[in-house]
Amino acid sequence: MSLHQLIYLSKASRPLTSIDFLEILEVAKRNNASLGVTGSLFYNGGWFLQVLEGDVTVINSLYRRIEQDNRHEHTQIIYLEPANCRVFSRWTMNMINLETERGNKYDILADVIKAATKGGLVEGLSPAVKLLKVFSSDHFFQSVC
């Protein structure tokens, strides 16, 4: 297996409800468990930013399925690189909706999504690299990386 991390950005094609988010999370957990995929999904201001970790062939195939999901539009990969370890090893899928989660600890995540949508940097780093650094530094979830 060739462990990779794929991060994509997409725009929600319509306003999503809490039921939509629960459905996305439950389906992703079920599918990812059978595929050996881990990751996290972030949502803010109508934008998704998702990290997928697993075998490169598997996550590329999963991304192609996500591209076909009618809840997404303007989907683009912003990061696809080999990885030494899984940053999100504890979750087949985690989800953080930054529109409902409040607090200073989430501000950097909102900054990451904003920079990704505008092609900018966060503290001098690409949004994808900053996102991975935040989570791999034990800052939030005590990653094993």
N, C-alpha and C positions, 0 to 999 in steps of 0.2 A: 504494500500500500504506500502511496506517495501522499503524505499529509500536506494539504494546502489550505489556505484561507482565501475565500472569495468574499468580497464586500461589494454589494450593489446598492444603488440609489434608484428609487422610483417615485413617481407622483401617484397619489391615490386618484383613481378615476372618478370617484364620487365621495361624498361625505360618508364616513363609516360610523356605525353604531357600536356600542359596547358588545352587542351580540356578534357583530362582524369580527371584532378583535378576539373574542373567546373562541369563535369558530376557527379563525386563522391559527391561533395558538394550539388548539387541540389537534387539528389536522397535521400541523407541522410536527408536533411532538410524536404523534403516532407514526407518521411517515419517516421522520428522521431517525427514530429508534431502530427501525428495520433496515435503514441504509447506513447506519454507523456515522451519522452526521450530528454535529453539535453546533450551537450558535446562539445568536441573540438578534432580536428584531427591535428596532427603535422607530418611533413614530412621533412626528412633530410638524405642525403647520401644514398638514396634507402630504408630507413626504415620509417615505419609508427608507430606512438605512438598515440593511441586514448583513450580518456576518454568518457565513456558512463555513464550517470546518470539517474536513474529511478527505477521502480519496479524491484526487483531482477529477477523475472521470465521473465519479458519482456527483460531486457538487456542480460540475459543469452541466450535467444532465438535469439536475434539480433546478438549476438556474433557468435553463431553457423552458422547463415546465412553468416556473414562476412568471417568465416573460409572457406566457400565454394566458395567465390568470387575468380576467377582465377587471379586477380591482386595481391593477397596476397599469400605468402608462409611462412613457418616456424612461424606460428601464435602461440602466447602463452600469456595467461593471466598472468600479473605480479602483479595485485592488484585486489581484490574483497572484499570490506568491506562495512558494513552499514555506512550511512552518516546522519548527522544531518540536512544538508542543501545542496543545489545544488551550487557548485562552478561556474558552467557555466550556470546559470539560465536564462541568457538573450539570449541564442542561442539553437535552436533545433539542430544546428551543426555549429561550427565555424571551420575554417581551416587556418593553418599557414604553408606555405611552406618556410622552413628556407633556402632553396636554392635560393629563390628570395627575401626574406625579409632580409634586412641587418640592422645592428646596434647593439650597445651594449646591448640593452634590450633583444635581442634574443639569446645572447651568452649562457645564463643559460639554455635555452631550448635545444640548440644544445648539451650542456654538459649532460643534462638529457637523451637525446636519445642515445648519445655515451655510457654513463654508463649503460643504460638498455641493449644495444646490447652486452656489455662485462661482464655483471653481476657485475658491480662495484657500488660504492656509489658516491653521489654528496654532498659535504660538510657534510659527515658523515651520510647522509640519503639515503634510497633507492630512486631510480629514481622516482618511483610513488609518494612517500610521498613528495619528494622535489617539484615535479610538482604541486601537490595539494596545498602545502604551498605557492608557488610562486603566484598562482592565487587567493588563499583565503586571501592573505595578502593585497589585493588592489594594489599590485605592478603594475599590468598591466591593469586590466579591472574592478576594483572596484567591486569585487564579493560581494554578500550579506551575505556570511558566516562570 
